[in-house]
């Protein structure tokens, strides 16, 4: 049982001259990473933060952001990821709900009203440089590490509480199942705010690999060039980014072809897309079905894709998967039901949400809300989601949050938001409204833009004379989704 940051101390002794993080022209060696993390932890403690306190992190994807995550781990604080692209209102709402003791922001960001804010700027870096690197900290693997934000139905993402040990066991899956190890040169091309982007980067540092920071936005051509220039061996990309690579005018079998591991997670790709990726981009393409609450669930290898191209693969190391009915009874192979899984990397509940915890966690199993089947060889086949969460470009979007913004307009009497199938992003956001006076679509879109991050803003808002409802008076969202035109 160890503090996650203990792994950096081991690497500082075992391979001090090995590059830990490369960001543009900057290279941080392991001999320098561990003391920098320790000084960062000391500075956070000097600010009055103690072990068990929640600290919001709303930063861009930089070397400093990655160091800070391990600094929080070292001193025992609990990380609360906050997307730096969110509006001030969204950031404030999240920080308030989770009772953050401190929120760390970019120097250019606006402060959050009612919150203890601090900019990670030149003054911050000077204070870190002056802080001690020899302050002792407890090594407790059972201590909470992270609120790994997950889907919610109340406008606030749920926060499954992850311990140091549970997070370490996610790393085990990377090493055992995903081919990632200390020899890797891993390109971090997905925001650190997101579960996969954060976990893969931290995993590589723990095991002694090299993390190459190349955050979005970037063109497909620039990403491919960076992979070649750095002689990278592995990368994680959400399906939207892979689709953009396929649409770009790239030479087949270019720099991506030589990757040992090309990973995708966030939402399933179509079988034809998987085949084209293997043929044009990289033969070593793996699709990873995972969740923020439990880490990796199943893996579809390149060989598996040829046999079961509509599957999400078989369970990863130490993870048990079952398909059950609504009474939690296991179903026979081939029968559709609720997917559940358990393992040493799975959270045990949501922060400050006993009702949500009771719904999603049962007898040591986690229920992600997916329907699935499983065959006799252990391959899992997803059949859809029980709830209406939208996944746009691998990013979870919560309809009720958007509906609340629309309902805040005095012309909107009722609102319902649904996913709109899209060829590039998987899903777009579509909204249906019932109004009590004349209002233009552009005005409602502007209201959404003022209160929501850009990727949450509906692509279209459709006006109805009547909302379809069931006998209980609830809006029937499948009926709305059926009215959507083809999204081109």
TIPANU-783173 format. One record per residue (C-alpha): residue number from 0; residue in three letters; x, y, z. Coordinates in steps of 0.25 Angstrom, whole numbers. Layout:
num NUM | residuo Ala | X X | Y Y | Z Z
...
//
This chain:
num 0 | residuo Unk | X 0 | Y 0 | Z 0
num 1 | residuo Unk | X 7 | Y 13 | Z -5
num 2 | residuo Unk | X 5 | Y 27 | Z -8
num 3 | residuo Unk | X 4 | Y 28 | Z -23
num 4 | residuo Unk | X 16 | Y 38 | Z -24
num 5 | residuo Unk | X 25 | Y 28 | Z -17
num 6 | residuo Unk | X 27 | Y 22 | Z -31
num 7 | residuo Unk | X 34 | Y 35 | Z -36
num 8 | residuo Unk | X 44 | Y 34 | Z -25
num 9 | residuo Unk | X 47 | Y 20 | Z -29
num 10 | residuo Unk | X 49 | Y 24 | Z -44
num 11 | residuo Unk | X 58 | Y 36 | Z -39
num 12 | residuo Unk | X 68 | Y 26 | Z -33
num 13 | residuo Unk | X 67 | Y 15 | Z -43
num 14 | residuo Unk | X 67 | Y 23 | Z -56
num 15 | residuo Unk | X 71 | Y 38 | Z -52
num 16 | residuo Unk | X 75 | Y 42 | Z -66
num 17 | residuo Unk | X 63 | Y 36 | Z -74
num 18 | residuo Unk | X 53 | Y 47 | Z -79
num 19 | residuo Unk | X 41 | Y 47 | Z -71
num 20 | residuo Unk | X 33 | Y 58 | Z -78
num 21 | residuo Unk | X 36 | Y 65 | Z -92
num 22 | residuo Unk | X 28 | Y 78 | Z -95
num 23 | residuo Unk | X 33 | Y 85 | Z -107
num 24 | residuo Unk | X 47 | Y 89 | Z -105
num 25 | residuo Unk | X 46 | Y 85 | Z -90
num 26 | residuo Unk | X 51 | Y 72 | Z -85
num 27 | residuo Unk | X 49 | Y 68 | Z -70
num 28 | residuo Unk | X 58 | Y 56 | Z -65
num 29 | residuo Unk | X 53 | Y 47 | Z -54
num 30 | residuo Unk | X 64 | Y 52 | Z -45
num 31 | residuo Unk | X 57 | Y 66 | Z -46
num 32 | residuo Unk | X 43 | Y 61 | Z -46
num 33 | residuo Unk | X 42 | Y 55 | Z -32
num 34 | residuo Unk | X 48 | Y 67 | Z -25
num 35 | residuo Unk | X 39 | Y 76 | Z -33
num 36 | residuo Unk | X 27 | Y 68 | Z -29
num 37 | residuo Unk | X 32 | Y 69 | Z -14
num 38 | residuo Unk | X 33 | Y 84 | Z -15
num 39 | residuo Unk | X 20 | Y 85 | Z -21
num 40 | residuo Unk | X 14 | Y 77 | Z -10
num 41 | residuo Unk | X 21 | Y 85 | Z 0
num 42 | residuo Unk | X 16 | Y 98 | Z -6
num 43 | residuo Unk | X 1 | Y 93 | Z -6
num 44 | residuo Unk | X 3 | Y 89 | Z 9
num 45 | residuo Unk | X 8 | Y 103 | Z 12
num 46 | residuo Unk | X -5 | Y 109 | Z 6
num 47 | residuo Unk | X -13 | Y 102 | Z 17
num 48 | residuo Unk | X -17 | Y 90 | Z 9
num 49 | residuo Unk | X -17 | Y 77 | Z 17
num 50 | residuo Unk | X -18 | Y 62 | Z 14
num 51 | residuo Unk | X -32 | Y 59 | Z 10
num 52 | residuo Unk | X -35 | Y 73 | Z 5
num 53 | residuo Unk | X -41 | Y 74 | Z -9
num 54 | residuo Unk | X -34 | Y 83 | Z -19
num 55 | residuo Unk | X -40 | Y 87 | Z -32
num 56 | residuo Unk | X -30 | Y 87 | Z -44
num 57 | residuo Unk | X -35 | Y 95 | Z -56
num 58 | residuo Unk | X -22 | Y 96 | Z -64
num 59 | residuo Unk | X -18 | Y 95 | Z -78
num 60 | residuo Unk | X -10 | Y 83 | Z -83
num 61 | residuo Unk | X 4 | Y 86 | Z -79
num 62 | residuo Unk | X 16 | Y 80 | Z -72
num 63 | residuo Unk | X 12 | Y 87 | Z -60
num 64 | residuo Unk | X -2 | Y 82 | Z -60
num 65 | residuo Unk | X 4 | Y 67 | Z -60
num 66 | residuo Unk | X 14 | Y 71 | Z -49
num 67 | residuo Unk | X 3 | Y 77 | Z -40
num 68 | residuo Unk | X -5 | Y 64 | Z -41
num 69 | residuo Unk | X 6 | Y 56 | Z -35
num 70 | residuo Unk | X 8 | Y 68 | Z -25
num 71 | residuo Unk | X -6 | Y 67 | Z -20
num 72 | residuo Unk | X -4 | Y 52 | Z -19
num 73 | residuo Unk | X 9 | Y 53 | Z -11
num 74 | residuo Unk | X 3 | Y 62 | Z 0
num 75 | residuo Unk | X -10 | Y 54 | Z 1
num 76 | residuo Unk | X -20 | Y 64 | Z -5
num 77 | residuo Unk | X -32 | Y 59 | Z -14
num 78 | residuo Unk | X -32 | Y 64 | Z -28
num 79 | residuo Unk | X -44 | Y 70 | Z -34
num 80 | residuo Unk | X -42 | Y 71 | Z -49
num 81 | residuo Unk | X -49 | Y 83 | Z -55
num 82 | residuo Unk | X -49 | Y 86 | Z -70
num 83 | residuo Unk | X -42 | Y 99 | Z -73
num 84 | residuo Unk | X -51 | Y 101 | Z -85
num 85 | residuo Unk | X -64 | Y 102 | Z -76
num 86 | residuo Unk | X -70 | Y 115 | Z -73
num 87 | residuo Unk | X -68 | Y 122 | Z -60
num 88 | residuo Unk | X -82 | Y 118 | Z -56
num 89 | residuo Unk | X -80 | Y 103 | Z -59
num 90 | residuo Unk | X -66 | Y 103 | Z -51
num 91 | residuo Unk | X -73 | Y 110 | Z -39
num 92 | residuo Unk | X -84 | Y 100 | Z -39
num 93 | residuo Unk | X -75 | Y 88 | Z -39
num 94 | residuo Unk | X -65 | Y 94 | Z -29
num 95 | residuo Unk | X -77 | Y 98 | Z -19
num 96 | residuo Unk | X -84 | Y 84 | Z -20
num 97 | residuo Unk | X -71 | Y 76 | Z -17
num 98 | residuo Unk | X -67 | Y 87 | Z -6
num 99 | residuo Unk | X -53 | Y 89 | Z -12
num 100 | residuo Unk | X -44 | Y 96 | Z -2
num 101 | residuo Unk | X -36 | Y 102 | Z -13
num 102 | residuo Unk | X -37 | Y 103 | Z -28
num 103 | residuo Unk | X -25 | Y 105 | Z -37
num 104 | residuo Unk | X -26 | Y 113 | Z -49
num 105 | residuo Unk | X -18 | Y 118 | Z -61
num 106 | residuo Unk | X -13 | Y 132 | Z -59
num 107 | residuo Unk | X -22 | Y 137 | Z -70
num 108 | residuo Unk | X -35 | Y 131 | Z -65
num 109 | residuo Unk | X -46 | Y 139 | Z -57
num 110 | residuo Unk | X -47 | Y 135 | Z -43
num 111 | residuo Unk | X -58 | Y 127 | Z -38
num 112 | residuo Unk | X -68 | Y 135 | Z -29
num 113 | residuo Unk | X -69 | Y 130 | Z -15
num 114 | residuo Unk | X -57 | Y 120 | Z -17
num 115 | residuo Unk | X -43 | Y 120 | Z -11
num 116 | residuo Unk | X -35 | Y 123 | Z -25
num 117 | residuo Unk | X -21 | Y 123 | Z -28
num 118 | residuo Unk | X -14 | Y 125 | Z -41
num 119 | residuo Unk | X -3 | Y 115 | Z -45
num 120 | residuo Unk | X 6 | Y 127 | Z -50
num 121 | residuo Unk | X 20 | Y 132 | Z -49
num 122 | residuo Unk | X 18 | Y 135 | Z -34
num 123 | residuo Unk | X 13 | Y 120 | Z -32
num 124 | residuo Unk | X 26 | Y 115 | Z -39
num 125 | residuo Unk | X 35 | Y 124 | Z -31
num 126 | residuo Unk | X 28 | Y 119 | Z -18
num 127 | residuo Unk | X 30 | Y 104 | Z -22
num 128 | residuo Unk | X 44 | Y 106 | Z -25
num 129 | residuo Unk | X 46 | Y 112 | Z -11
num 130 | residuo Unk | X 39 | Y 101 | Z -4
num 131 | residuo Unk | X 46 | Y 89 | Z 3
num 132 | residuo Unk | X 47 | Y 76 | Z -5
num 133 | residuo Unk | X 50 | Y 67 | Z 8
num 134 | residuo Unk | X 37 | Y 69 | Z 15
num 135 | residuo Unk | X 31 | Y 55 | Z 19
num 136 | residuo Unk | X 18 | Y 50 | Z 15
num 137 | residuo Unk | X 10 | Y 38 | Z 18
num 138 | residuo Unk | X 9 | Y 26 | Z 9
num 139 | residuo Unk | X -5 | Y 21 | Z 10
num 140 | residuo Unk | X -11 | Y 14 | Z -2
num 141 | residuo Unk | X -25 | Y 14 | Z 4
num 142 | residuo Unk | X -25 | Y 29 | Z 4
num 143 | residuo Unk | X -34 | Y 36 | Z -6
num 144 | residuo Unk | X -27 | Y 41 | Z -18
num 145 | residuo Unk | X -37 | Y 46 | Z -28
num 146 | residuo Unk | X -51 | Y 50 | Z -31
num 147 | residuo Unk | X -52 | Y 44 | Z -45
num 148 | residuo Unk | X -64 | Y 51 | Z -51
num 149 | residuo Unk | X -74 | Y 42 | Z -57
num 150 | residuo Unk | X -88 | Y 44 | Z -63
num 151 | residuo Unk | X -99 | Y 50 | Z -55
num 152 | residuo Unk | X -114 | Y 53 | Z -57
num 153 | residuo Unk | X -115 | Y 66 | Z -48
num 154 | residuo Unk | X -106 | Y 75 | Z -56
num 155 | residuo Unk | X -94 | Y 72 | Z -47
num 156 | residuo Unk | X -85 | Y 61 | Z -52
num 157 | residuo Unk | X -84 | Y 50 | Z -41
num 158 | residuo Unk | X -70 | Y 48 | Z -34
num 159 | residuo Unk | X -66 | Y 34 | Z -32
num 160 | residuo Unk | X -56 | Y 34 | Z -21
num 161 | residuo Unk | X -43 | Y 27 | Z -25
num 162 | residuo Unk | X -32 | Y 23 | Z -15
num 163 | residuo Unk | X -17 | Y 22 | Z -18
num 164 | residuo Unk | X -18 | Y 7 | Z -19
num 165 | residuo Unk | X -30 | Y 6 | Z -28
num 166 | residuo Unk | X -23 | Y 16 | Z -37
num 167 | residuo Unk | X -10 | Y 8 | Z -37
num 168 | residuo Unk | X -18 | Y -5 | Z -41
num 169 | residuo Unk | X -23 | Y 3 | Z -53
num 170 | residuo Unk | X -8 | Y 4 | Z -57
num 171 | residuo Unk | X -6 | Y -11 | Z -55
num 172 | residuo Unk | X -16 | Y -12 | Z -67
num 173 | residuo Unk | X -8 | Y -3 | Z -75
num 174 | residuo Unk | X 4 | Y -11 | Z -73
num 175 | residuo Unk | X -2 | Y -25 | Z -74
num 176 | residuo Unk | X -13 | Y -23 | Z -85
num 177 | residuo Unk | X -9 | Y -11 | Z -93
num 178 | residuo Unk | X 6 | Y -13 | Z -96
num 179 | residuo Unk | X 10 | Y 0 | Z -88
num 180 | residuo Unk | X 23 | Y 0 | Z -80
num 181 | residuo Unk | X 35 | Y 7 | Z -76
num 182 | residuo Unk | X 41 | Y 7 | Z -90
num 183 | residuo Unk | X 29 | Y 15 | Z -96
num 184 | residuo Unk | X 30 | Y 28 | Z -102
num 185 | residuo Unk | X 15 | Y 32 | Z -100
num 186 | residuo Unk | X 9 | Y 44 | Z -107
num 187 | residuo Unk | X -1 | Y 51 | Z -98
num 188 | residuo Unk | X -11 | Y 56 | Z -108
num 189 | residuo Unk | X -24 | Y 56 | Z -100
num 190 | residuo Unk | X -27 | Y 66 | Z -90
num 191 | residuo Unk | X -22 | Y 63 | Z -75
num 192 | residuo Unk | X -36 | Y 67 | Z -70
num 193 | residuo Unk | X -42 | Y 54 | Z -77
num 194 | residuo Unk | X -40 | Y 41 | Z -70
num 195 | residuo Unk | X -32 | Y 34 | Z -81
num 196 | residuo Unk | X -23 | Y 46 | Z -84
num 197 | residuo Unk | X -20 | Y 47 | Z -69
num 198 | residuo Unk | X -19 | Y 32 | Z -65
num 199 | residuo Unk | X -10 | Y 28 | Z -77
num 200 | residuo Unk | X 0 | Y 40 | Z -75
num 201 | residuo Unk | X 1 | Y 37 | Z -60
num 202 | residuo Unk | X 3 | Y 22 | Z -62
num 203 | residuo Unk | X 14 | Y 25 | Z -71
num 204 | residuo Unk | X 22 | Y 33 | Z -61
num 205 | residuo Unk | X 19 | Y 23 | Z -50
num 206 | residuo Unk | X 26 | Y 12 | Z -58
num 207 | residuo Unk | X 37 | Y 20 | Z -63
num 208 | residuo Unk | X 33 | Y 23 | Z -78
num 209 | residuo Unk | X 34 | Y 36 | Z -85
num 210 | residuo Unk | X 21 | Y 45 | Z -87
num 211 | residuo Unk | X 22 | Y 54 | Z -99
num 212 | residuo Unk | X 12 | Y 66 | Z -97
num 213 | residuo Unk | X 4 | Y 69 | Z -110
num 214 | residuo Unk | X -9 | Y 75 | Z -105
num 215 | residuo Unk | X -20 | Y 79 | Z -115
num 216 | residuo Unk | X -24 | Y 87 | Z -123
num 217 | residuo Unk | X -15 | Y 81 | Z -134
num 218 | residuo Unk | X -17 | Y 77 | Z -148
num 219 | residuo Unk | X -16 | Y 62 | Z -152
num 220 | residuo Unk | X -4 | Y 66 | Z -160
num 221 | residuo Unk | X 3 | Y 72 | Z -148
num 222 | residuo Unk | X -1 | Y 60 | Z -139
num 223 | residuo Unk | X 5 | Y 50 | Z -149
num 224 | residuo Unk | X 18 | Y 59 | Z -151
num 225 | residuo Unk | X 20 | Y 59 | Z -136
num 226 | residuo Unk | X 19 | Y 44 | Z -134
num 227 | residuo Unk | X 29 | Y 43 | Z -145
num 228 | residuo Unk | X 38 | Y 54 | Z -140
num 229 | residuo Unk | X 38 | Y 48 | Z -125
num 230 | residuo Unk | X 39 | Y 33 | Z -130
num 231 | residuo Unk | X 27 | Y 31 | Z -121
num 232 | residuo Unk | X 23 | Y 17 | Z -118
num 233 | residuo Unk | X 9 | Y 19 | Z -112
num 234 | residuo Unk | X -3 | Y 28 | Z -113
num 235 | residuo Unk | X -17 | Y 29 | Z -108
num 236 | residuo Unk | X -28 | Y 36 | Z -116
num 237 | residuo Unk | X -43 | Y 37 | Z -115
num 238 | residuo Unk | X -51 | Y 32 | Z -127
num 239 | residuo Unk | X -54 | Y 46 | Z -132
num 240 | residuo Unk | X -39 | Y 49 | Z -134
num 241 | residuo Unk | X -37 | Y 36 | Z -141
num 242 | residuo Unk | X -48 | Y 39 | Z -150
num 243 | residuo Unk | X -41 | Y 52 | Z -153
num 244 | residuo Unk | X -28 | Y 45 | Z -156
num 245 | residuo Unk | X -36 | Y 36 | Z -166
num 246 | residuo Unk | X -42 | Y 48 | Z -173
num 247 | residuo Unk | X -29 | Y 55 | Z -174
num 248 | residuo Unk | X -20 | Y 54 | Z -187
num 249 | residuo Unk | X -10 | Y 45 | Z -180
num 250 | residuo Unk | X 0 | Y 36 | Z -187
num 251 | residuo Unk | X -3 | Y 22 | Z -183
num 252 | residuo Unk | X 6 | Y 14 | Z -174
num 253 | residuo Unk | X 12 | Y 27 | Z -169
num 254 | residuo Unk | X 18 | Y 30 | Z -155
num 255 | residuo Unk | X 6 | Y 24 | Z -148
num 256 | residuo Unk | X 9 | Y 11 | Z -155
num 257 | residuo Unk | X 21 | Y 9 | Z -146
num 258 | residuo Unk | X 14 | Y 11 | Z -133
num 259 | residuo Unk | X 14 | Y -2 | Z -124
num 260 | residuo Unk | X 1 | Y 2 | Z -118
num 261 | residuo Unk | X -10 | Y 11 | Z -123
num 262 | residuo Unk | X -22 | Y 12 | Z -113
num 263 | residuo Unk | X -36 | Y 17 | Z -114
num 264 | residuo Unk | X -47 | Y 18 | Z -103
num 265 | residuo Unk | X -59 | Y 27 | Z -100
num 266 | residuo Unk | X -69 | Y 21 | Z -110
num 267 | residuo Unk | X -69 | Y 9 | Z -120
num 268 | residuo Unk | X -64 | Y 10 | Z -134
num 269 | residuo Unk | X -71 | Y 4 | Z -146
num 270 | residuo Unk | X -65 | Y -9 | Z -151
num 271 | residuo Unk | X -61 | Y -3 | Z -164
num 272 | residuo Unk | X -54 | Y 8 | Z -157
num 273 | residuo Unk | X -46 | Y -1 | Z -149
num 274 | residuo Unk | X -42 | Y -9 | Z -162
num 275 | residuo Unk | X -38 | Y 4 | Z -169
num 276 | residuo Unk | X -30 | Y 9 | Z -156
num 277 | residuo Unk | X -22 | Y -5 | Z -157
num 278 | residuo Unk | X -20 | Y -4 | Z -171
num 279 | residuo Unk | X -16 | Y 11 | Z -173
num 280 | residuo Unk | X -12 | Y 16 | Z -160
num 281 | residuo Unk | X -6 | Y 5 | Z -150
num 282 | residuo Unk | X -8 | Y -10 | Z -150
num 283 | residuo Unk | X -6 | Y -10 | Z -135
num 284 | residuo Unk | X -19 | Y -3 | Z -132
num 285 | residuo Unk | X -26 | Y -7 | Z -119
num 286 | residuo Unk | X -40 | Y -2 | Z -114
num 287 | residuo Unk | X -42 | Y -1 | Z -99
num 288 | residuo Unk | X -56 | Y -1 | Z -93
num 289 | residuo Unk | X -54 | Y 6 | Z -79
num 290 | residuo Unk | X -61 | Y 16 | Z -70
num 291 | residuo Unk | X -57 | Y 26 | Z -60
num 292 | residuo Unk | X -63 | Y 19 | Z -49
num 293 | residuo Unk | X -56 | Y 6 | Z -51
num 294 | residuo Unk | X -45 | Y 8 | Z -61
num 295 | residuo Unk | X -43 | Y -3 | Z -72
num 296 | residuo Unk | X -54 | Y -13 | Z -74
num 297 | residuo Unk | X -51 | Y -20 | Z -87
num 298 | residuo Unk | X -41 | Y -20 | Z -98
num 299 | residuo Unk | X -42 | Y -23 | Z -113
num 300 | residuo Unk | X -29 | Y -26 | Z -119
num 301 | residuo Unk | X -25 | Y -25 | Z -134
num 302 | residuo Unk | X -27 | Y -40 | Z -135
num 303 | residuo Unk | X -40 | Y -40 | Z -128
num 304 | residuo Unk | X -45 | Y -29 | Z -137
num 305 | residuo Unk | X -44 | Y -39 | Z -149
num 306 | residuo Unk | X -52 | Y -49 | Z -142
num 307 | residuo Unk | X -63 | Y -41 | Z -134
num 308 | residuo Unk | X -63 | Y -28 | Z -141
num 309 | residuo Unk | X -76 | Y -23 | Z -134
num 310 | residuo Unk | X -71 | Y -27 | Z -120
num 311 | residuo Unk | X -63 | Y -18 | Z -109
num 312 | residuo Unk | X -54 | Y -30 | Z -106
num 313 | residuo Unk | X -52 | Y -38 | Z -94
num 314 | residuo Unk | X -50 | Y -34 | Z -79
num 315 | residuo Unk | X -36 | Y -29 | Z -75
num 316 | residuo Unk | X -27 | Y -35 | Z -64
num 317 | residuo Unk | X -35 | Y -37 | Z -51
num 318 | residuo Unk | X -48 | Y -31 | Z -56
num 319 | residuo Unk | X -60 | Y -40 | Z -55
num 320 | residuo Unk | X -72 | Y -36 | Z -64
num 321 | residuo Unk | X -86 | Y -41 | Z -64
num 322 | residuo Unk | X -99 | Y -39 | Z -71
num 323 | residuo Unk | X -111 | Y -39 | Z -61
num 324 | residuo Unk | X -126 | Y -36 | Z -61
num 325 | residuo Unk | X -133 | Y -25 | Z -53
num 326 | residuo Unk | X -132 | Y -34 | Z -41
num 327 | residuo Unk | X -117 | Y -35 | Z -42
num 328 | residuo Unk | X -118 | Y -50 | Z -46
num 329 | residuo Unk | X -108 | Y -54 | Z -56
num 330 | residuo Unk | X -113 | Y -57 | Z -70
num 331 | residuo Unk | X -109 | Y -68 | Z -80
num 332 | residuo Unk | X -99 | Y -66 | Z -91
num 333 | residuo Unk | X -105 | Y -58 | Z -103
num 334 | residuo Unk | X -116 | Y -52 | Z -95
num 335 | residuo Unk | X -117 | Y -37 | Z -93
num 336 | residuo Unk | X -117 | Y -30 | Z -80
num 337 | residuo Unk | X -110 | Y -20 | Z -71
num 338 | residuo Unk | X -95 | Y -21 | Z -71
num 339 | residuo Unk | X -88 | Y -21 | Z -58
num 340 | residuo Unk | X -73 | Y -23 | Z -54
num 341 | residuo Unk | X -64 | Y -23 | Z -42
num 342 | residuo Unk | X -49 | Y -22 | Z -39
num 343 | residuo Unk | X -38 | Y -16 | Z -31
num 344 | residuo Unk | X -39 | Y -3 | Z -39
num 345 | residuo Unk | X -54 | Y 0 | Z -37
num 346 | residuo Unk | X -58 | Y 11 | Z -28
num 347 | residuo Unk | X -68 | Y 7 | Z -17
num 348 | residuo Unk | X -77 | Y 19 | Z -18
num 349 | residuo Unk | X -80 | Y 34 | Z -22
num 350 | residuo Unk | X -76 | Y 46 | Z -13
num 351 | residuo Unk | X -87 | Y 52 | Z -6
num 352 | residuo Unk | X -97 | Y 44 | Z -14
num 353 | residuo Unk | X -103 | Y 32 | Z -6
num 354 | residuo Unk | X -115 | Y 31 | Z -15
num 355 | residuo Unk | X -106 | Y 30 | Z -28
num 356 | residuo Unk | X -97 | Y 21 | Z -21
num 357 | residuo Unk | X -108 | Y 11 | Z -17
num 358 | residuo Unk | X -113 | Y 11 | Z -32
num 359 | residuo Unk | X -100 | Y 9 | Z -38
num 360 | residuo Unk | X -92 | Y 0 | Z -28
num 361 | residuo Unk | X -98 | Y -13 | Z -23
num 362 | residuo Unk | X -92 | Y -24 | Z -15
num 363 | residuo Unk | X -78 | Y -20 | Z -19
num 364 | residuo Unk | X -82 | Y -19 | Z -34
num 365 | residuo Unk | X -82 | Y -6 | Z -42
num 366 | residuo Unk | X -94 | Y -4 | Z -52
num 367 | residuo Unk | X -89 | Y 6 | Z -63
num 368 | residuo Unk | X -103 | Y 7 | Z -69
num 369 | residuo Unk | X -100 | Y -1 | Z -82
num 370 | residuo Unk | X -108 | Y -13 | Z -88
num 371 | residuo Unk | X -100 | Y -24 | Z -94
num 372 | residuo Unk | X -98 | Y -39 | Z -97
num 373 | residuo Unk | X -87 | Y -48 | Z -95
num 374 | residuo Unk | X -83 | Y -60 | Z -103
num 375 | residuo Unk | X -77 | Y -73 | Z -98
num 376 | residuo Unk | X -63 | Y -69 | Z -101
num 377 | residuo Unk | X -65 | Y -57 | Z -92
num 378 | residuo Unk | X -66 | Y -46 | Z -103
num 379 | residuo Unk | X -76 | Y -34 | Z -99
num 380 | residuo Unk | X -85 | Y -28 | Z -109
num 381 | residuo Unk | X -91 | Y -15 | Z -105
num 382 | residuo Unk | X -106 | Y -12 | Z -108
num 383 | residuo Unk | X -108 | Y 2 | Z -104
num 384 | residuo Unk | X -109 | Y 11 | Z -91
num 385 | residuo Unk | X -120 | Y 10 | Z -81
num 386 | residuo Unk | X -119 | Y 25 | Z -79
num 387 | residuo Unk | X -119 | Y 37 | Z -89
num 388 | residuo Unk | X -105 | Y 42 | Z -87
num 389 | residuo Unk | X -99 | Y 48 | Z -99
num 390 | residuo Unk | X -85 | Y 44 | Z -104
num 391 | residuo Unk | X -79 | Y 55 | Z -113
num 392 | residuo Unk | X -65 | Y 52 | Z -118
num 393 | residuo Unk | X -63 | Y 43 | Z -106
num 394 | residuo Unk | X -67 | Y 54 | Z -96
num 395 | residuo Unk | X -79 | Y 51 | Z -87
num 396 | residuo Unk | X -90 | Y 62 | Z -88
num 397 | residuo Unk | X -102 | Y 62 | Z -78
num 398 | residuo Unk | X -115 | Y 66 | Z -84
num 399 | residuo Unk | X -121 | Y 72 | Z -72
num 400 | residuo Unk | X -111 | Y 82 | Z -70
num 401 | residuo Unk | X -114 | Y 88 | Z -84
num 402 | residuo Unk | X -129 | Y 86 | Z -82
num 403 | residuo Unk | X -127 | Y 95 | Z -69
num 404 | residuo Unk | X -121 | Y 106 | Z -77
num 405 | residuo Unk | X -132 | Y 106 | Z -88
num 406 | residuo Unk | X -143 | Y 106 | Z -77
num 407 | residuo Unk | X -136 | Y 118 | Z -71
num 408 | residuo Unk | X -141 | Y 126 | Z -83
num 409 | residuo Unk | X -154 | Y 132 | Z -81
num 410 | residuo Unk | X -160 | Y 128 | Z -94
num 411 | residuo Unk | X -157 | Y 113 | Z -92
num 412 | residuo Unk | X -168 | Y 105 | Z -85
num 413 | residuo Unk | X -162 | Y 91 | Z -87
num 414 | residuo Unk | X -149 | Y 86 | Z -92
num 415 | residuo Unk | X -143 | Y 72 | Z -95
num 416 | residuo Unk | X -128 | Y 69 | Z -100
num 417 | residuo Unk | X -125 | Y 57 | Z -108
num 418 | residuo Unk | X -113 | Y 51 | Z -115
num 419 | residuo Unk | X -113 | Y 53 | Z -130
num 420 | residuo Unk | X -104 | Y 42 | Z -138
num 421 | residuo Unk | X -93 | Y 49 | Z -145
num 422 | residuo Unk | X -83 | Y 43 | Z -154
num 423 | residuo Unk | X -71 | Y 50 | Z -149
num 424 | residuo Unk | X -73 | Y 52 | Z -134
num 425 | residuo Unk | X -82 | Y 40 | Z -131
num 426 | residuo Unk | X -93 | Y 49 | Z -126
num 427 | residuo Unk | X -97 | Y 63 | Z -126
num 428 | residuo Unk | X -106 | Y 71 | Z -117
num 429 | residuo Unk | X -120 | Y 73 | Z -121
num 430 | residuo Unk | X -131 | Y 81 | Z -113
num 431 | residuo Unk | X -146 | Y 81 | Z -114
num 432 | residuo Unk | X -154 | Y 92 | Z -108
num 433 | residuo Unk | X -168 | Y 96 | Z -105
num 434 | residuo Unk | X -169 | Y 111 | Z -104
num 435 | residuo Unk | X -180 | Y 121 | Z -99
num 436 | residuo Unk | X -176 | Y 132 | Z -108
num 437 | residuo Unk | X -169 | Y 134 | Z -121
num 438 | residuo Unk | X -154 | Y 133 | Z -120
num 439 | residuo Unk | X -143 | Y 130 | Z -130
num 440 | residuo Unk | X -134 | Y 118 | Z -130
num 441 | residuo Unk | X -122 | Y 127 | Z -131
num 442 | residuo Unk | X -126 | Y 134 | Z -118
num 443 | residuo Unk | X -127 | Y 121 | Z -110
num 444 | residuo Unk | X -113 | Y 116 | Z -116
num 445 | residuo Unk | X -107 | Y 129 | Z -111
num 446 | residuo Unk | X -113 | Y 127 | Z -97
num 447 | residuo Unk | X -106 | Y 113 | Z -97
num 448 | residuo Unk | X -93 | Y 119 | Z -102
num 449 | residuo Unk | X -93 | Y 129 | Z -90
num 450 | residuo Unk | X -95 | Y 118 | Z -80
num 451 | residuo Unk | X -89 | Y 105 | Z -85
num 452 | residuo Unk | X -75 | Y 100 | Z -91
num 453 | residuo Unk | X -76 | Y 101 | Z -106
num 454 | residuo Unk | X -77 | Y 85 | Z -108
num 455 | residuo Unk | X -89 | Y 85 | Z -100
num 456 | residuo Unk | X -97 | Y 95 | Z -108
num 457 | residuo Unk | X -108 | Y 89 | Z -117
num 458 | residuo Unk | X -105 | Y 88 | Z -131
num 459 | residuo Unk | X -120 | Y 90 | Z -134
num 460 | residuo Unk | X -132 | Y 94 | Z -126
num 461 | residuo Unk | X -145 | Y 89 | Z -131
num 462 | residuo Unk | X -158 | Y 95 | Z -128
num 463 | residuo Unk | X -171 | Y 87 | Z -124
num 464 | residuo Unk | X -185 | Y 89 | Z -122
num 465 | residuo Unk | X -186 | Y 78 | Z -112
num 466 | residuo Unk | X -176 | Y 69 | Z -105
num 467 | residuo Unk | X -178 | Y 54 | Z -106
num 468 | residuo Unk | X -181 | Y 49 | Z -92
num 469 | residuo Unk | X -184 | Y 36 | Z -85
num 470 | residuo Unk | X -196 | Y 33 | Z -76
num 471 | residuo Unk | X -187 | Y 38 | Z -64
num 472 | residuo Unk | X -185 | Y 51 | Z -71
num 473 | residuo Unk | X -171 | Y 49 | Z -74
num 474 | residuo Unk | X -165 | Y 53 | Z -87
num 475 | residuo Unk | X -162 | Y 41 | Z -96
num 476 | residuo Unk | X -148 | Y 44 | Z -102
num 477 | residuo Unk | X -148 | Y 32 | Z -112
num 478 | residuo Unk | X -160 | Y 38 | Z -119
num 479 | residuo Unk | X -152 | Y 51 | Z -120
num 480 | residuo Unk | X -139 | Y 45 | Z -125
num 481 | residuo Unk | X -148 | Y 38 | Z -136
num 482 | residuo Unk | X -152 | Y 51 | Z -141
num 483 | residuo Unk | X -137 | Y 56 | Z -144
num 484 | residuo Unk | X -133 | Y 57 | Z -158
num 485 | residuo Unk | X -121 | Y 51 | Z -163
num 486 | residuo Unk | X -109 | Y 58 | Z -158
num 487 | residuo Unk | X -99 | Y 61 | Z -170
//
